[in-house]
Amino acid sequence: MPNTAFLRRYWQQHRGLRSHLIMLVLAALLPLMLFSVCMVLEFAREERRTTERGMRETARALALAMDREVGEVQAALGILALSRPLAAGDLEGFYWQCLDALRFLPHDAWITLSDLQGQLLLNTRLPYGTPLPRKANIGSVGLVAATGRPSNSDLFVDAITQQPIVTLDVPVFRAGQVYAVLSLARWAETLGRTFAAHRLSPGWTWGINDGKQRIIATSPEFVHFIGELVTPRMAERSAVAEEGWFPNIAKDDAPVYSAFSRVRSTGWTVALLAPAAVVDAPRLQSLWLVVGGGLALSALTMGLAVGLSRRIATPIKGLVAATQALSQGLPVAIETSCAVREVQEVGAALHNAAVLLQQRAAALRQAHAELERRVEERTAALRYEMAERQRLEREAQRTAHFALLGRLAAGVSHEIRNPLAAIFLDVDLLEEECQHPGPDSPAALAESLTAVRTNLTRMDELVQDYLSLVRVANIQREPQDMGVALQDWVAEMQAPAAARGVTVHTAGLTTLGQVTFHAGTLRRAVLNLMQNALDAMPQGGTVTLEGQGMATHVQLQVRDTGSGIPAARLAQIFEPLYTTKPEGTGLGLYIVQEIVTAHEGQITAESVEGQGTTFTITLPRAGGEG
């Protein structure tokens, strides 16, 4: 305490202009430096969160691409499994049919056929009739035979080429029983070529892991890791979650950030790795820049403060002497050579206070006018900036809209490949039946024509769904009676509902009143929701269409008593190209959402698995009502 009191008295006695200037500099710089450090840290956290989101989304996109490719291959194999030569036991004819089908499959793939004991019956990599060994991966044969469903292998060594491969397997039925397994094999190191269209950030690498946590494909520079086990942390995380992101240590012992996503159709896992040095470099650089710049700026300003205090202190001491002389009625002596203009002005004020007051008043008026002029100029500039920002935002929204339409177009074109491949194969079957007709040719021709018509219808639905999204942005709405329109639309669904054993109830529709909407597009949204409800109740049930009118808006609920939607999938149902139906396009609920948004409304979904689902549409009332 005595030392503290001594220091306080010393500070009070000796604190001068120089000390105050230094304290002022420190008081101004320290908060600025702290704020800069906090902003750099927050920026680093946001950059890391952005990297995490980007890696998660990229891993999910790669997994979906793999899912689509596997679906295409399984569909093609399923059609080949129904081949007439295969059913007739004509293995040579089936061999040439497989070679023809490979034109529509990955170029590095080949097809094998094996019996339930694993004996290979044919292999398109070898001439027909070549003696063949037993299949190396007999486990996948047993799984397909036991389940009667398509499956896939984990990584194994091919009995012929002695190279690591994976296979996609489908059952071949005879008299309702599985009697053979048809497989498409691919080299492990070429499995990820479907990812070539996805541009990864510099330094990122990818890999595909099988169900036994082994690496089955990876970026070209890491192919030597194929067949090895994944890192322990990747094995632990991917075993308990469908997707995720976490810090990791790569196989080459380098610190990385890892993201993964499950390929639903195969159980494989797509993994992304980003070097920690690349992700964290901007944060470290910014932090060092702020710290170094702050220290340099502190040293510079401290030096300027010391020099400035010396130049100011001397003339101020002269002013003190002049003030004392003025109070005693003595002549005032002012150092005219002083470099500080304010000190000279104070000296002149001591001689003529009235003149100085007038000068200051005039200066204040001039400053006020100048300030008003600058405020007006700045206001005009801000108005222009706001208008320009609004224009840029509109352009950004337009660009984002067209980008989304382009992504949807790419997704639709990719979805068209499945039915198109099936049509090509059916046409080949038609051509074969026409060239070699048999007793069953009329039935086979009819079946193939029906399959072609079904796939053409699916392609047309995909195109129409996409075109409807393009038209939604240009709809013209007008005030109409919502209840009357809904009753007409419900009447359209009565017959399809009754045919499925579903009862349709309505409530509150007559009290909805006037709402501004486009009848054609809103009808599509409502009927789409009701059709989804029917699809969720294959054994029958109840679908309820209930309306509720409020002061400024109306609500419309479509409820069913169907199977419900799992909580894990509920958040994804409105995403484009996402579907839970085997034959769905993935655009239905997305179109519904876009239609409701175009009507300045909102749509939400609630579901309890095993009990049913409720979709709620909220729309604003027509202007002037309520």
C-alpha positions as CSV (number, residue, x, y, z in Angstrom):
1,M,0.0,0.0,0.0
2,P,2.7,2.6,0.8
3,N,4.4,1.9,-2.6
4,T,1.0,2.3,-4.4
5,A,0.3,5.6,-2.7
6,F,3.8,6.9,-3.6
7,L,3.3,6.0,-7.2
8,R,-0.1,7.7,-7.3
9,R,1.3,10.9,-5.8
10,Y,4.3,10.8,-8.3
11,W,1.9,10.4,-11.2
12,Q,-0.3,13.2,-10.1
13,Q,2.7,15.5,-9.7
14,H,4.6,14.6,-12.8
15,R,1.8,13.8,-15.3
16,G,2.3,16.1,-18.2
17,L,1.1,16.4,-21.8
18,R,3.5,13.7,-23.0
19,S,2.2,11.2,-20.5
20,H,-1.4,11.9,-21.5
21,L,-0.7,11.7,-25.2
22,I,1.0,8.3,-24.7
23,M,-1.9,7.1,-22.6
24,L,-4.3,8.3,-25.2
25,V,-2.5,6.4,-27.9
26,L,-2.5,3.2,-25.9
27,A,-6.2,3.7,-25.0
28,A,-7.0,4.1,-28.7
29,L,-4.8,1.3,-30.0
30,L,-5.5,-1.5,-27.5
31,P,-9.2,-1.8,-28.1
32,L,-8.6,-1.7,-31.9
33,M,-6.0,-4.4,-31.6
34,L,-8.2,-6.6,-29.5
35,F,-11.1,-6.0,-31.8
36,S,-8.9,-6.9,-34.8
37,V,-7.8,-10.1,-33.1
38,C,-11.3,-11.1,-32.3
39,M,-12.4,-10.4,-35.9
40,V,-9.6,-12.5,-37.2
41,L,-10.5,-15.4,-34.9
42,E,-14.2,-15.1,-35.9
43,F,-13.2,-15.0,-39.5
44,A,-11.1,-18.1,-39.0
45,R,-14.0,-19.9,-37.4
46,E,-16.4,-18.9,-40.2
47,E,-13.8,-20.0,-42.8
48,R,-13.6,-23.4,-41.0
49,R,-17.4,-23.7,-40.9
50,T,-17.5,-22.8,-44.6
51,T,-14.9,-25.5,-45.4
52,E,-16.9,-28.0,-43.3
53,R,-20.1,-27.2,-45.2
54,G,-18.3,-27.4,-48.5
55,M,-16.7,-30.7,-47.7
56,R,-20.0,-32.2,-46.4
57,E,-21.9,-31.1,-49.5
58,T,-19.2,-32.3,-51.8
59,A,-19.0,-35.7,-50.1
60,R,-22.8,-35.9,-50.3
61,A,-22.8,-35.0,-54.0
62,L,-20.1,-37.6,-54.7
63,A,-22.1,-40.3,-52.8
64,L,-25.2,-39.4,-54.8
65,A,-23.3,-39.6,-58.0
66,M,-22.1,-43.1,-57.0
67,D,-25.6,-44.0,-56.0
68,R,-26.9,-43.0,-59.4
69,E,-24.2,-44.9,-61.3
70,V,-24.9,-48.0,-59.2
71,G,-28.6,-47.7,-59.9
72,E,-28.0,-47.5,-63.6
73,V,-25.8,-50.5,-63.6
74,Q,-28.2,-52.6,-61.5
75,A,-31.1,-51.6,-63.8
76,A,-29.1,-52.7,-66.8
77,L,-28.1,-56.0,-65.2
78,G,-31.7,-56.6,-64.1
79,I,-32.8,-56.3,-67.7
80,L,-30.0,-58.6,-68.9
81,A,-31.0,-61.1,-66.3
82,L,-34.4,-61.4,-68.1
83,S,-32.6,-62.1,-71.4
84,R,-34.4,-64.7,-73.6
85,P,-31.1,-66.5,-74.6
86,L,-30.2,-66.8,-70.9
87,A,-33.7,-68.1,-70.0
88,A,-33.3,-70.7,-72.8
89,G,-29.9,-71.8,-71.6
90,D,-28.1,-70.3,-74.7
91,L,-25.0,-69.1,-72.9
92,E,-23.1,-68.3,-76.2
93,G,-26.0,-66.1,-77.4
94,F,-26.2,-64.5,-73.9
95,Y,-22.4,-63.9,-74.1
96,W,-22.7,-61.8,-77.3
97,Q,-25.7,-60.0,-75.8
98,C,-23.6,-59.0,-72.8
99,L,-20.9,-57.7,-75.0
100,D,-23.4,-55.5,-76.8
101,A,-24.8,-54.3,-73.5
102,L,-21.4,-53.2,-72.3
103,R,-21.6,-50.3,-74.8
104,F,-24.0,-48.6,-72.3
105,L,-22.0,-49.5,-69.2
106,P,-18.7,-48.1,-67.8
107,H,-16.0,-48.7,-70.4
108,D,-13.6,-50.5,-68.0
109,A,-16.2,-53.0,-66.7
110,W,-16.9,-56.6,-67.7
111,I,-19.7,-59.0,-67.0
112,T,-19.6,-62.5,-65.4
113,L,-22.2,-65.2,-64.8
114,S,-21.8,-67.8,-62.1
115,D,-23.8,-70.6,-60.6
116,L,-24.8,-70.8,-56.9
117,Q,-21.6,-72.8,-56.1
118,G,-19.5,-69.9,-57.4
119,Q,-18.4,-71.6,-60.7
120,L,-18.0,-69.0,-63.4
121,L,-20.1,-69.8,-66.5
122,L,-18.9,-66.9,-68.7
123,N,-16.6,-63.9,-68.5
124,T,-16.7,-61.2,-71.2
125,R,-13.0,-60.5,-70.6
126,L,-12.3,-63.9,-72.1
127,P,-13.4,-65.6,-75.3
128,Y,-16.5,-67.7,-75.0
129,G,-15.7,-71.3,-74.2
130,T,-12.5,-70.5,-72.3
131,P,-12.2,-72.7,-69.1
132,L,-13.0,-70.6,-66.1
133,P,-12.2,-70.9,-62.4
134,R,-14.6,-70.6,-59.4
135,K,-15.5,-67.1,-58.4
136,A,-13.1,-65.6,-55.9
137,N,-15.8,-63.8,-53.9
138,I,-18.3,-66.6,-53.2
139,G,-19.8,-64.7,-50.2
140,S,-21.6,-62.2,-52.5
141,V,-23.1,-65.2,-54.5
142,G,-24.5,-66.6,-51.3
143,L,-26.0,-63.3,-50.2
144,V,-27.7,-62.8,-53.6
145,A,-29.0,-66.4,-53.6
146,A,-30.3,-66.1,-50.0
147,T,-32.1,-62.7,-50.4
148,G,-33.0,-62.8,-54.1
149,R,-32.1,-59.1,-54.3
150,P,-29.3,-57.2,-56.0
151,S,-26.1,-56.7,-53.9
152,N,-22.5,-55.7,-54.2
153,S,-19.2,-57.0,-53.0
154,D,-16.5,-55.5,-50.9
155,L,-12.9,-55.3,-52.3
156,F,-11.5,-58.7,-53.3
157,V,-8.8,-60.1,-55.6
158,D,-10.1,-61.4,-59.0
159,A,-9.4,-65.1,-59.6
160,I,-8.3,-64.4,-63.2
161,T,-6.5,-61.1,-63.2
162,Q,-5.2,-61.3,-59.6
163,Q,-6.1,-57.6,-59.3
164,P,-8.3,-55.9,-56.7
165,I,-11.9,-55.5,-58.0
166,V,-15.5,-54.9,-56.8
167,T,-18.7,-56.3,-58.3
168,L,-22.4,-55.4,-58.5
169,D,-24.5,-58.6,-58.5
170,V,-28.1,-59.3,-59.4
171,P,-30.0,-62.6,-59.2
172,V,-31.1,-64.6,-62.2
173,F,-34.4,-66.4,-61.6
174,R,-35.8,-69.6,-63.1
175,A,-39.2,-71.0,-62.1
176,G,-39.3,-68.4,-59.3
177,Q,-36.0,-69.5,-57.8
178,V,-32.5,-68.0,-57.9
179,Y,-30.3,-70.3,-60.0
180,A,-27.4,-68.0,-61.1
181,V,-25.8,-64.6,-60.3
182,L,-25.1,-62.0,-63.0
183,S,-22.3,-59.6,-62.0
184,L,-20.6,-56.5,-63.4
185,A,-16.9,-56.2,-62.3
186,R,-14.7,-53.1,-62.2
187,W,-11.1,-52.4,-61.3
188,A,-10.9,-50.8,-57.9
189,E,-8.5,-48.0,-59.1
190,T,-10.9,-46.9,-61.8
191,L,-14.1,-47.0,-59.6
192,G,-14.0,-43.3,-58.8
193,R,-13.8,-42.0,-62.4
194,T,-17.4,-40.9,-62.1
195,F,-16.0,-38.2,-59.8
196,A,-14.1,-36.6,-62.6
197,A,-16.9,-34.1,-63.3
198,H,-16.7,-32.8,-59.7
199,R,-14.0,-30.2,-59.4
200,L,-12.4,-30.4,-55.9
201,S,-10.7,-27.6,-54.2
202,P,-6.9,-27.5,-54.6
203,G,-5.2,-30.0,-52.3
204,W,-8.4,-32.0,-51.6
205,T,-8.3,-35.8,-52.2
206,W,-11.1,-38.4,-52.2
207,G,-11.5,-42.1,-51.4
208,I,-14.1,-44.8,-51.4
209,N,-14.2,-47.3,-48.5
210,D,-16.1,-50.6,-48.5
211,G,-18.2,-52.2,-45.7
212,K,-15.0,-53.7,-44.1
213,Q,-13.4,-50.3,-43.7
214,R,-10.9,-50.9,-46.5
215,I,-9.9,-48.4,-49.2
216,I,-11.3,-49.6,-52.6
217,A,-10.6,-46.4,-54.6
218,T,-8.8,-43.1,-54.1
219,S,-7.3,-40.2,-55.9
220,P,-4.6,-41.1,-58.5
221,E,-1.7,-40.0,-56.3
222,F,-2.8,-42.4,-53.5
223,V,-3.6,-45.6,-55.4
224,H,-0.9,-47.5,-53.4
225,F,-3.3,-47.3,-50.4
226,I,-6.0,-49.4,-52.2
227,G,-6.7,-52.5,-50.1
228,E,-5.5,-51.0,-46.8
229,L,-7.7,-50.3,-43.8
230,V,-8.9,-46.7,-43.3
231,T,-7.6,-44.7,-40.4
232,P,-9.0,-45.6,-36.9
233,R,-10.9,-42.3,-36.6
234,M,-12.5,-42.7,-40.0
235,A,-13.6,-46.3,-39.2
236,E,-15.0,-45.2,-35.8
237,R,-17.0,-42.2,-37.2
238,S,-18.3,-43.8,-40.4
239,A,-19.5,-46.9,-38.4
240,V,-22.0,-44.9,-36.4
241,A,-23.1,-42.1,-38.8
242,E,-24.3,-41.8,-42.4
243,E,-22.1,-38.7,-42.9
244,G,-19.8,-36.4,-40.9
245,W,-16.8,-34.1,-40.7
246,F,-13.9,-34.2,-38.2
247,P,-10.1,-33.6,-37.9
248,N,-8.1,-36.6,-38.8
249,I,-4.6,-37.9,-39.5
250,A,-4.3,-39.2,-43.0
251,K,-2.6,-42.5,-44.1
252,D,0.6,-40.6,-44.8
253,D,0.5,-39.1,-41.3
254,A,-0.4,-35.6,-42.5
255,P,-3.0,-33.6,-40.4
256,V,-6.2,-33.3,-42.5
257,Y,-9.9,-32.5,-42.1
258,S,-12.1,-35.4,-43.3
259,A,-15.7,-35.5,-44.5
260,F,-17.6,-38.7,-45.4
261,S,-21.0,-39.7,-46.8
262,R,-22.6,-43.1,-47.1
263,V,-23.5,-44.5,-50.6
264,R,-26.9,-45.9,-49.7
265,S,-27.2,-48.5,-52.5
266,T,-23.9,-50.2,-51.6
267,G,-23.0,-49.5,-48.0
268,W,-19.7,-48.0,-49.2
269,T,-18.5,-44.6,-47.9
270,V,-17.2,-41.7,-49.9
271,A,-14.5,-39.7,-48.0
272,L,-12.9,-36.3,-48.7
273,L,-9.6,-35.1,-47.1
274,A,-8.4,-31.5,-47.0
275,P,-4.9,-30.8,-45.7
276,A,-5.1,-28.9,-42.4
277,A,-2.3,-26.7,-43.5
278,V,-4.3,-25.5,-46.5
279,V,-7.5,-24.9,-44.4
280,D,-5.8,-23.2,-41.4
281,A,-3.2,-21.1,-43.4
282,P,-5.5,-18.0,-43.9
283,R,-6.3,-17.8,-40.2
284,L,-2.6,-18.0,-39.2
285,Q,-1.5,-15.5,-41.8
286,S,-4.2,-13.0,-40.8
287,L,-3.4,-13.4,-37.1
288,W,0.3,-12.8,-37.6
289,L,-0.5,-9.9,-39.9
290,V,-2.7,-8.3,-37.3
291,V,-0.3,-8.9,-34.4
292,G,2.7,-7.7,-36.4
293,G,0.9,-4.7,-37.8
294,G,-0.4,-3.8,-34.4
295,L,3.1,-3.8,-32.8
296,A,4.5,-1.8,-35.7
297,L,1.7,0.7,-35.5
298,S,2.1,1.0,-31.7
299,A,5.8,1.7,-32.0
300,L,5.2,4.3,-34.7
301,T,2.4,6.1,-32.9
302,M,4.3,6.1,-29.6
303,G,7.3,7.8,-31.3
304,L,5.0,10.3,-33.0
305,A,3.3,11.0,-29.6
306,V,6.6,11.7,-27.9
307,G,7.8,14.0,-30.7
308,L,4.5,15.8,-30.8
309,S,4.3,16.3,-27.1
310,R,7.7,18.0,-27.2
311,R,6.5,20.5,-29.9
312,I,3.3,21.2,-28.0
313,A,4.6,21.4,-24.4
314,T,7.1,24.3,-24.9
315,P,4.6,26.9,-26.4
316,I,1.9,25.9,-23.9
317,K,4.3,26.7,-21.1
318,G,4.7,30.1,-22.8
319,L,0.9,30.6,-22.8
320,V,0.9,29.9,-19.0
321,A,3.4,32.7,-18.5
322,A,1.4,35.0,-20.7
323,T,-1.9,34.2,-18.9
324,Q,-0.2,35.0,-15.5
325,A,1.1,38.2,-16.9
326,L,-2.4,39.1,-18.2
327,S,-4.0,38.4,-14.8
328,Q,-1.5,40.8,-13.2
329,G,-2.0,43.5,-15.7
330,L,1.4,43.2,-17.2
331,P,2.2,43.3,-20.9
332,V,1.6,40.0,-22.7
333,A,4.6,38.6,-24.5
334,I,3.8,35.9,-27.1
335,E,6.4,33.9,-29.0
336,T,5.5,34.6,-32.6
337,S,7.9,32.0,-33.9
338,C,5.9,29.2,-32.3
339,A,5.2,26.4,-34.8
340,V,1.8,25.6,-33.2
341,R,-0.9,27.6,-34.8
342,E,-3.4,27.1,-31.9
343,V,-0.9,28.7,-29.5
344,Q,-0.6,31.8,-31.8
345,E,-4.3,32.0,-32.0
346,V,-4.7,31.9,-28.2
347,G,-2.1,34.6,-27.9
348,A,-4.0,36.8,-30.3
349,A,-7.2,36.1,-28.4
350,L,-5.6,37.4,-25.2
351,H,-5.1,40.7,-27.1
352,N,-8.5,40.9,-28.6
353,A,-11.1,38.5,-27.3
354,A,-14.0,40.1,-29.0
355,V,-12.4,39.9,-32.5
356,L,-11.5,36.3,-31.9
357,L,-15.1,35.5,-30.9
358,Q,-16.4,37.1,-34.1
359,Q,-13.9,35.2,-36.1
360,R,-14.9,31.9,-34.4
361,A,-18.6,32.6,-35.0
362,A,-18.0,33.2,-38.7
363,A,-15.9,30.0,-38.8
364,L,-18.6,28.0,-37.1
365,R,-21.2,29.3,-39.6
366,Q,-18.9,28.3,-42.5
367,A,-18.2,24.9,-41.0
368,H,-22.0,24.4,-40.5
369,A,-22.7,25.2,-44.1
370,E,-19.9,22.9,-45.3
371,L,-21.2,20.1,-43.0
372,E,-24.7,20.5,-44.5
373,R,-23.3,20.4,-48.0
374,R,-21.3,17.2,-47.2
375,V,-24.3,15.6,-45.6
376,E,-26.4,16.2,-48.7
377,E,-23.7,14.8,-50.9
378,R,-23.3,11.8,-48.7
379,T,-27.0,11.2,-48.6
380,A,-27.3,11.3,-52.4
381,A,-24.3,8.9,-52.6
382,L,-26.0,6.5,-50.1
383,R,-29.2,6.6,-52.1
384,Y,-27.2,5.7,-55.3
385,E,-25.3,2.9,-53.4
386,M,-28.6,1.5,-52.1
387,A,-30.2,1.4,-55.5
388,E,-27.0,-0.2,-57.0
389,R,-27.0,-2.8,-54.2
390,Q,-30.6,-3.6,-54.9
391,R,-29.9,-4.0,-58.6
392,L,-27.0,-6.3,-57.8
393,E,-29.1,-8.4,-55.4
394,R,-31.7,-8.8,-58.1
395,E,-29.0,-9.9,-60.6
396,A,-27.6,-12.3,-58.0
397,Q,-31.0,-13.8,-57.4
398,R,-31.6,-14.2,-61.1
399,T,-28.2,-15.8,-61.6
400,A,-28.8,-18.2,-58.7
401,H,-32.2,-19.1,-60.2
402,F,-30.7,-19.9,-63.5
403,A,-27.9,-21.8,-61.8
404,L,-30.5,-23.9,-60.0
405,L,-32.4,-24.5,-63.2
406,G,-29.1,-25.6,-64.8
407,R,-28.4,-28.0,-61.9
408,L,-31.9,-29.4,-62.1
409,A,-31.6,-29.8,-65.9
410,A,-28.3,-31.7,-65.3
411,G,-30.1,-33.9,-62.7
412,V,-33.1,-34.5,-65.0
413,S,-30.9,-35.4,-67.9
414,H,-29.0,-37.8,-65.7
415,E,-32.2,-39.4,-64.5
416,I,-33.3,-39.9,-68.1
417,R,-30.4,-42.2,-68.7
418,N,-32.0,-45.1,-66.7
419,P,-35.2,-45.3,-68.8
420,L,-33.2,-44.5,-72.0
421,A,-30.8,-47.4,-71.3
422,A,-33.8,-49.7,-70.6
423,I,-35.5,-48.6,-73.9
424,F,-32.3,-49.4,-75.9
425,L,-32.2,-52.9,-74.4
426,D,-35.9,-53.4,-75.0
427,V,-35.4,-52.4,-78.6
428,D,-32.6,-54.9,-78.9
429,L,-35.0,-57.6,-77.5
430,L,-37.7,-56.5,-80.0
431,E,-35.3,-56.7,-82.9
432,E,-34.2,-60.2,-81.8
433,E,-37.8,-61.4,-81.5
434,C,-38.6,-60.0,-84.9
435,Q,-35.6,-61.7,-86.5
436,H,-36.2,-65.0,-84.7
437,P,-39.9,-65.2,-83.9
438,G,-41.1,-68.1,-81.7
439,P,-44.3,-69.3,-80.2
440,D,-44.0,-66.7,-77.4
441,S,-43.0,-63.8,-79.6
442,P,-46.4,-62.0,-79.5
443,A,-46.3,-61.9,-75.6
444,A,-42.6,-61.0,-75.6
445,L,-43.2,-58.2,-78.1
446,A,-46.2,-56.9,-76.1
447,E,-44.2,-57.0,-72.9
448,S,-41.2,-55.1,-74.4
449,L,-43.5,-52.5,-76.0
450,T,-45.2,-52.0,-72.7
451,A,-41.8,-51.5,-71.0
452,V,-40.8,-49.0,-73.8
453,R,-44.0,-47.1,-73.3
454,T,-43.6,-47.0,-69.5
455,N,-40.0,-45.7,-69.8
456,L,-41.0,-43.1,-72.4
457,T,-43.9,-42.0,-70.0
458,R,-41.3,-41.6,-67.2
459,M,-39.0,-39.5,-69.4
460,D,-41.9,-37.3,-70.4
461,E,-42.9,-36.8,-66.7
462,L,-39.3,-35.8,-65.9
463,V,-39.2,-33.2,-68.8
464,Q,-42.7,-31.9,-67.8
465,D,-41.7,-31.5,-64.2
466,Y,-38.6,-29.6,-65.2
467,L,-40.6,-27.3,-67.6
468,S,-43.1,-26.6,-64.9
469,L,-40.4,-25.3,-62.7
470,V,-39.3,-22.9,-65.4
471,R,-42.9,-21.6,-65.8
472,V,-43.6,-21.1,-62.1
473,A,-41.7,-17.8,-61.9
474,N,-44.0,-16.3,-64.6
475,I,-47.4,-17.1,-63.3
476,Q,-50.2,-14.5,-63.2
477,R,-52.3,-14.6,-60.0
478,E,-55.8,-13.2,-59.5
479,P,-58.3,-13.1,-56.6
480,Q,-60.6,-16.2,-56.6
481,D,-62.7,-18.2,-54.1
482,M,-60.2,-20.6,-52.6
483,G,-62.9,-22.9,-51.2
484,V,-64.7,-23.4,-54.5
485,A,-61.5,-24.2,-56.3
486,L,-60.4,-26.7,-53.6
487,Q,-63.8,-28.6,-53.7
488,D,-63.4,-29.0,-57.5
489,W,-59.9,-30.3,-57.1
490,V,-60.9,-32.7,-54.4
491,A,-63.6,-34.1,-56.7
492,E,-60.9,-35.1,-59.2
493,M,-59.3,-37.3,-56.5
494,Q,-62.4,-39.1,-55.3
495,A,-62.3,-41.9,-57.9
496,P,-58.5,-42.6,-57.6
497,A,-58.8,-42.6,-53.8
498,A,-61.8,-44.9,-53.8
499,A,-60.0,-47.3,-56.1
500,R,-57.2,-47.6,-53.4
501,G,-59.7,-48.0,-50.5
502,V,-58.9,-44.4,-49.3
503,T,-61.6,-42.2,-47.8
504,V,-61.3,-38.4,-48.6
505,H,-62.6,-35.9,-45.9
506,T,-62.8,-32.2,-46.2
507,A,-63.4,-29.5,-43.5
508,G,-63.5,-25.7,-43.4
509,L,-63.2,-25.1,-47.1
510,T,-66.3,-23.0,-47.5
511,T,-65.0,-20.3,-45.1
512,L,-61.7,-19.6,-46.8
513,G,-62.9,-16.7,-49.0
514,Q,-60.9,-14.8,-51.5
515,V,-57.2,-15.6,-52.1
516,T,-55.0,-14.3,-54.9
517,F,-53.6,-17.4,-56.8
518,H,-53.0,-19.0,-60.1
519,A,-55.5,-21.9,-60.4
520,G,-53.4,-24.2,-62.7
521,T,-50.2,-24.2,-60.6
522,L,-51.8,-24.2,-57.2
523,R,-54.1,-27.1,-58.3
524,R,-50.9,-29.0,-59.3
525,A,-49.4,-28.5,-55.8
526,V,-52.6,-29.6,-54.0
527,L,-53.2,-32.7,-56.2
528,N,-49.5,-33.6,-55.8
529,L,-49.8,-33.6,-52.0
530,M,-53.0,-35.7,-52.2
531,Q,-51.4,-38.1,-54.6
532,N,-48.4,-38.5,-52.3
533,A,-50.9,-39.2,-49.5
534,L,-52.5,-42.0,-51.6
535,D,-49.1,-43.5,-52.3
536,A,-48.4,-43.6,-48.6
537,M,-51.5,-45.7,-47.9
538,P,-51.3,-48.8,-50.2
539,Q,-53.6,-50.7,-47.8
540,G,-56.2,-47.9,-47.6
541,G,-56.8,-45.2,-45.0
542,T,-58.0,-41.6,-44.7
543,V,-56.8,-38.4,-46.3
544,T,-58.2,-35.1,-44.9
545,L,-58.1,-31.7,-46.7
546,E,-58.8,-29.0,-44.0
547,G,-58.9,-25.2,-44.5
548,Q,-58.8,-22.4,-41.9
549,G,-59.3,-18.8,-42.7
550,M,-57.6,-16.1,-40.6
551,A,-57.4,-12.3,-40.6
552,T,-54.5,-11.9,-43.0
553,H,-53.9,-15.4,-44.4
554,V,-55.4,-18.8,-44.9
555,Q,-54.1,-22.3,-44.0
556,L,-54.6,-25.5,-45.9
557,Q,-53.6,-28.9,-44.4
558,V,-53.3,-32.2,-46.2
559,R,-53.3,-35.1,-43.6
560,D,-53.0,-38.8,-44.2
561,T,-52.9,-41.9,-42.0
562,G,-50.1,-43.6,-44.0
563,S,-46.7,-44.9,-43.2
564,G,-45.2,-41.5,-42.3
565,I,-41.7,-40.2,-43.1
566,P,-38.6,-41.0,-41.0
567,A,-37.3,-38.0,-38.9
568,A,-33.9,-38.3,-40.5
569,R,-35.4,-37.8,-44.0
570,L,-38.0,-35.2,-43.2
571,A,-35.6,-32.3,-43.5
572,Q,-34.6,-33.4,-47.1
573,I,-38.0,-34.0,-48.7
574,F,-38.2,-30.5,-50.3
575,E,-34.7,-30.7,-51.8
576,P,-34.6,-31.0,-55.6
577,L,-34.0,-34.5,-57.0
578,Y,-34.5,-36.2,-53.5
579,T,-37.1,-38.9,-53.4
580,T,-38.0,-41.8,-51.2
581,K,-40.1,-43.6,-53.9
582,P,-38.5,-46.2,-56.1
583,E,-39.9,-44.6,-59.3
584,G,-40.0,-41.0,-58.1
585,T,-38.4,-38.1,-59.9
586,G,-37.4,-36.2,-56.9
587,L,-39.1,-33.0,-58.2
588,G,-42.6,-33.4,-56.9
589,L,-42.3,-31.8,-53.5
590,Y,-39.7,-29.4,-54.7
591,I,-42.2,-28.2,-57.4
592,V,-44.9,-27.9,-54.7
593,Q,-42.5,-25.7,-52.6
594,E,-41.7,-23.5,-55.6
595,I,-45.4,-23.0,-56.4
596,V,-46.2,-22.0,-52.8
597,T,-43.2,-19.6,-52.8
598,A,-44.3,-18.1,-56.0
599,H,-47.7,-17.4,-54.3
600,E,-45.8,-15.6,-51.4
601,G,-46.6,-18.5,-49.1
602,Q,-44.9,-21.1,-47.0
603,I,-45.2,-24.9,-46.8
604,T,-44.2,-27.1,-43.8
605,A,-44.3,-30.8,-43.1
606,E,-44.8,-32.8,-39.9
607,S,-44.7,-36.6,-39.7
608,V,-44.8,-39.5,-37.2
609,E,-43.4,-42.7,-38.6
610,G,-46.2,-45.3,-38.8
611,Q,-49.0,-42.8,-38.1
612,G,-49.1,-40.4,-41.0
613,T,-47.9,-37.1,-42.4
614,T,-49.4,-33.5,-42.4
615,F,-48.4,-30.8,-45.0
616,T,-49.5,-27.2,-44.1
617,I,-49.7,-24.5,-46.8
618,T,-50.0,-20.9,-45.6
619,L,-51.1,-18.2,-48.2
620,P,-51.8,-14.5,-47.8
621,R,-55.3,-13.3,-48.4
622,A,-56.3,-11.2,-51.4
623,G,-55.6,-7.5,-50.8
624,G,-58.2,-5.6,-48.9
625,E,-59.9,-8.6,-47.2
626,G,-59.8,-9.5,-43.6
